[in-house]
Amino acid sequence: MRPATAHIDLAALKHNLNWVRELAPRSRVVAVIKANGYGHGAARILPALATADMLGVACIEEALALRKASAVQPILLLAGVFTPDELAVCAELNVEVAVRDDASIALLESARVSRSIKVWLKLDTGMHRLGIDPAATRQCIDRLRACPAVDGDIGVMSHLSSADDVHSDVTVRQMTAFDAATAGLSLRRSLANSAGVVAWPGAHHDWVRPGIMLYGCSPLLGQTGPEIGLKPVMTLSTRLISVKTVAAGEAIGYAGAYTCPKPTRVGIAAIGYGDGYPRHAPTGTPVLVSGRPSRTLGRVSMDMLCVDLDRFPDAQVGDPVTLWGRGLPAEAVAAAAETIAYEILCNVAERVHFDVTSG
């Protein structure tokens, strides 16, 4: 079997969820598991999230997949519904719905469902993506309360745009706007994403919505997950399938993107962009060979990449190569590839073998 493997550590996920509760002890937790659990496999990681109070997804397809995988907690559709028939499914499967605009409210006002639906009114406090003007909060709440399809236990939520920057005055303005719009309302409130959980305790409120931090990556600029007490849930690894010495002046890989300045030992690792490794990762992107720091050389291929073995005279075929995870934070790889950890985790392909451990 091809050795490219994503090792999923459920004990690490449980640790990270417990760390969320340590940071926000008065809040209930929506564990965000959208995008197939940020690439980890939503069904695979579900057992480790058994103590989460709710699960957060982006769309009804993800909610249905979780119910098929025997998820029992309430599920929140963070982007709301896209068609009227989805409301009936939400009512049947205990799925709560974000209400993002006037059209969403009108959809609920005309809905005929078997049981009432819990909803969260989404406020636009500065992200300027989804959500209503905070000035219309009370008017919209009144409409929702008058709607037969809506459960009376209404929530209000918003999303922080810049909480990853601990010096951001944008976050302060968003928190102030949210607090002003919801003052005096006896409603469930939710504002904090992962960065809000870690760095902005004033945003915790009744419910927090951690995402990336559950998977062991830091939501804050310039920091890695282990530096803030998190453990990586995914370790992506493979093995060397070839070792050779390339002469000085010879180029490696497609388009000769790297030329060896001297005779260089090069290892070929069985992983590439077809497995979700970022194709645009440049020469010098960090990897571990047998647990020791090394780097990539040249362009990433679909099925392989080249690794610098110049300081590894004993390296041989079969030696392990870690692309990210335990010992090598995904944030470091993402930074080298000029992207974010969210993207590289979500892009791991299903042809990679997934190995799940529980403790």
C-alpha positions in Angstrom: 0.0 0.0 0.0 1.1 3.5 -0.7 2.5 5.0 2.5 0.9 8.4 2.5 -1.1 8.4 5.7 -3.1 10.9 7.8 -2.8 9.8 11.4 -5.9 11.1 13.4 -5.4 11.4 17.1 -8.8 11.5 18.9 -7.2 11.9 22.3 -5.6 15.2 21.0 -9.1 16.3 19.8 -10.6 15.6 23.2 -7.7 17.5 24.8 -8.4 20.6 22.6 -12.1 20.5 23.3 -11.3 20.3 27.0 -9.0 23.3 26.6 -11.9 25.3 25.0 -13.9 24.6 28.2 -11.0 25.7 30.4 -10.8 29.0 28.5 -14.5 29.6 28.4 -15.9 27.8 31.5 -19.2 29.6 31.5 -20.0 29.0 27.8 -21.5 26.1 26.0 -19.7 24.8 23.0 -20.6 24.5 19.3 -17.9 22.3 17.9 -17.4 23.4 14.3 -17.0 20.3 12.1 -17.8 21.7 8.7 -15.7 20.9 5.6 -15.6 17.2 6.5 -14.2 18.1 10.0 -11.6 20.5 8.5 -10.3 17.6 6.4 -10.0 15.1 9.3 -13.2 13.2 8.4 -16.3 14.3 10.2 -17.5 10.8 10.9 -14.1 9.7 12.0 -13.7 12.4 14.6 -17.3 12.4 15.8 -16.7 10.1 18.8 -14.1 12.6 20.2 -16.7 15.3 20.2 -19.4 13.5 22.2 -19.2 16.0 25.0 -19.7 19.1 22.7 -23.1 20.7 23.3 -23.7 21.3 19.6 -22.1 20.7 16.2 -21.6 23.4 13.6 -21.7 22.8 9.8 -22.0 25.0 6.7 -24.8 23.2 4.8 -27.6 20.7 5.1 -25.6 18.0 3.3 -23.0 18.1 6.1 -25.8 17.9 8.7 -27.3 14.9 7.0 -23.9 13.2 6.9 -23.5 13.7 10.7 -27.0 12.3 11.4 -26.1 9.3 9.2 -23.0 8.9 11.3 -25.2 8.8 14.5 -24.5 12.3 15.8 -27.0 13.0 18.6 -26.3 16.6 19.5 -28.2 19.5 18.0 -26.6 20.7 14.8 -26.3 24.4 13.7 -26.4 25.4 10.0 -23.9 28.3 10.2 -24.8 29.7 6.8 -28.5 29.0 7.1 -30.7 27.2 4.5 -30.5 27.7 0.8 -33.9 26.4 -0.3 -37.4 26.2 1.4 -37.5 22.4 1.5 -34.4 22.3 3.7 -36.5 23.8 6.6 -38.6 20.6 6.7 -35.4 18.6 7.0 -34.1 20.8 9.8 -37.3 20.4 11.7 -37.2 16.7 11.4 -33.5 16.2 12.3 -33.1 18.8 15.2 -31.0 21.2 13.1 -30.9 24.8 14.2 -30.7 27.5 11.5 -28.8 30.7 11.2 -31.1 33.5 9.9 -28.9 35.7 7.7 -31.2 38.3 6.2 -34.8 39.5 5.6 -35.3 36.9 2.9 -34.4 34.2 5.5 -37.0 35.5 7.9 -39.6 35.6 5.1 -38.8 32.0 4.3 -39.6 31.0 7.9 -42.8 33.1 7.9 -44.1 31.1 5.0 -42.8 27.7 6.2 -45.0 24.8 7.1 -43.0 22.3 9.2 -43.8 19.3 11.4 -42.2 20.9 14.5 -40.8 24.3 15.3 -37.2 25.2 14.4 -34.6 26.8 16.7 -33.0 29.7 15.0 -30.1 32.1 15.4 -30.4 35.6 14.1 -27.1 36.6 12.5 -25.9 40.2 13.0 -23.4 41.9 10.7 -21.2 43.7 13.3 -18.4 44.4 10.9 -17.5 41.3 8.9 -19.9 42.5 6.1 -20.5 39.1 4.8 -23.8 37.6 6.2 -26.1 39.1 8.7 -28.6 41.9 9.3 -27.9 45.5 10.4 -27.6 45.4 14.3 -30.0 48.4 14.4 -32.7 46.0 13.1 -32.2 43.4 15.8 -35.3 43.9 17.9 -37.5 44.3 14.8 -36.2 41.0 13.4 -36.6 39.3 16.8 -40.2 40.4 17.0 -40.9 38.9 13.5 -39.2 35.6 14.4 -41.2 35.4 17.7 -44.4 35.8 15.8 -43.5 33.1 13.3 -45.3 29.7 14.0 -42.3 27.8 12.5 -39.8 29.2 14.9 -39.1 27.9 18.4 -39.2 30.5 21.1 -35.7 29.8 22.2 -34.1 32.2 19.8 -30.4 32.9 19.6 -28.4 35.9 18.3 -24.9 35.5 16.8 -22.2 37.3 14.9 -18.8 36.5 13.5 -15.5 38.2 14.4 -13.4 39.2 11.3 -10.1 40.1 12.9 -9.9 38.3 16.2 -6.7 36.6 15.1 -4.9 39.9 15.7 -4.8 40.4 19.5 -4.2 44.2 19.0 -7.2 44.6 16.6 -9.5 47.6 17.4 -11.9 46.0 14.8 -12.7 43.3 17.3 -13.3 45.8 20.1 -15.8 47.6 17.8 -17.5 44.3 16.9 -17.9 43.3 20.5 -19.3 46.7 21.4 -21.8 46.6 18.5 -22.9 43.1 19.4 -23.3 43.9 23.1 -25.3 47.1 22.3 -27.6 45.3 19.9 -28.4 42.4 22.3 -28.5 44.4 25.6 -31.6 43.6 27.6 -32.7 40.7 25.3 -33.1 37.3 27.1 -31.7 35.3 24.2 -28.8 32.9 23.6 -25.8 34.8 22.4 -22.8 33.6 20.5 -19.9 35.7 19.1 -16.5 33.9 19.8 -14.8 31.8 17.1 -11.5 30.1 17.9 -9.6 33.3 18.1 -12.4 34.8 20.3 -12.1 31.8 22.6 -8.4 32.2 23.1 -7.8 35.9 23.1 -11.1 37.8 23.7 -12.9 36.5 26.8 -15.4 39.4 26.5 -16.7 37.7 23.4 -17.5 34.3 25.1 -21.1 34.9 26.0 -23.4 31.9 26.3 -22.0 29.9 23.4 -18.6 29.7 21.8 -17.9 28.3 18.3 -14.4 26.8 18.1 -13.2 25.5 14.8 -9.5 25.4 13.9 -8.3 25.2 17.5 -10.2 21.9 17.9 -7.8 20.4 15.4 -4.7 21.7 17.1 -3.9 24.8 15.1 -3.6 28.3 16.5 -6.2 30.8 15.4 -3.8 33.7 16.3 -1.3 35.4 14.1 2.3 34.4 14.6 1.6 31.5 17.0 1.3 27.7 16.6 -1.1 25.4 18.3 1.4 23.8 20.7 2.4 27.3 21.8 -1.1 28.0 23.2 -1.7 24.5 24.7 -3.2 22.7 21.8 -2.3 19.3 20.3 -2.2 18.5 16.6 -5.0 16.1 15.7 -3.7 15.2 12.2 -0.1 14.1 11.5 0.4 13.7 7.7 3.2 11.4 6.9 4.7 9.2 4.2 8.0 7.3 3.5 11.0 7.7 1.2 10.6 5.5 -1.8 14.0 6.4 -3.4 17.3 7.9 -2.4 19.9 9.2 -4.8 22.8 11.6 -5.2 22.3 14.3 -7.8 25.4 16.0 -9.3 26.3 19.6 -8.9 24.6 21.8 -11.5 21.8 19.3 -12.1 18.2 20.4 -11.8 15.5 18.6 -9.9 11.9 17.9 -10.8 9.5 19.7 -13.2 10.9 22.8 -14.9 14.2 22.4 -13.1 12.9 24.6 -10.3 15.9 23.7 -8.0 19.5 23.3 -9.2 21.9 21.5 -6.9 24.8 23.8 -6.0 26.9 20.7 -5.1 26.5 16.9 -5.1 23.3 16.5 -3.1 21.5 13.5 -1.6 17.9 13.7 -2.5 15.0 11.6 -1.2 11.8 11.0 -3.0 8.7 11.0 -0.7 5.5 9.3 -1.8 3.1 12.2 -1.4 2.2 15.2 -3.6 -0.6 17.6 -4.6 -2.8 14.7 -5.6 -2.9 13.9 -1.9 -3.6 17.5 -0.9 -0.1 18.7 -0.2 0.2 22.3 -1.4 1.6 22.3 -5.0 2.8 25.9 -4.5 4.9 25.0 -1.5 8.4 26.3 -2.5 11.9 24.8 -2.0 12.6 25.1 1.7 9.2 24.1 3.0 9.9 22.2 6.3 9.5 18.5 6.6 10.8 16.0 9.1 12.9 12.9 8.0 12.9 10.3 10.7 11.8 13.0 13.1 14.6 15.5 12.2 14.2 18.8 10.4 14.7 18.9 6.6 13.2 20.7 3.7 11.6 20.2 0.3 13.5 20.7 -3.0 12.0 21.9 -6.3 8.3 21.7 -7.4 5.8 19.4 -5.7 4.5 16.7 -8.1 1.1 15.1 -8.1 2.4 11.9 -6.4 5.8 12.8 -5.1 8.0 15.5 -3.7 11.8 15.8 -3.3 13.4 16.1 0.1 16.9 17.4 1.0 19.0 14.6 2.5 22.3 16.4 2.5 22.6 16.1 6.3 21.2 12.6 6.4 24.0 10.3 5.2 22.2 7.3 6.7 18.8 8.0 5.2 17.4 5.1 3.2 14.3 3.9 1.4 11.5 3.3 3.9 12.4 6.1 6.3 9.4 8.1 7.6 8.7 11.7 6.4 6.4 14.0 8.3 4.7 16.7 6.3 2.9 18.3 9.3 1.5 17.4 12.7 3.3 16.0 15.7 6.7 17.7 15.8 6.0 20.0 12.8 3.1 22.5 13.2 0.8 22.8 10.2 1.1 26.5 10.6 4.8 26.4 9.7 4.1 24.5 6.5 1.2 26.8 5.6 3.3 29.9 6.2 6.0 28.5 3.9 3.4 27.9 1.2 1.9 31.4 1.8 -1.5 30.0 2.8 -3.2 29.1 6.1 -3.4 25.9 8.1 -7.2 25.8 7.5 -6.6 25.3 3.7 -3.9 22.6 3.9 -5.9 20.6 6.4 -9.1 20.8 4.4 -7.3 19.8 1.2 -6.1 16.4 2.3 -7.4 13.9 -0.3 -9.4 10.8 0.4 -6.8 8.7 -1.4 -4.6 9.2 1.6 -4.9 6.4 4.1 -6.5 7.5 7.4 -5.3 5.9 10.6 -7.4 6.7 13.7 -6.2 6.3 17.2 -8.3 6.9 20.3 -5.7 7.4 23.0 
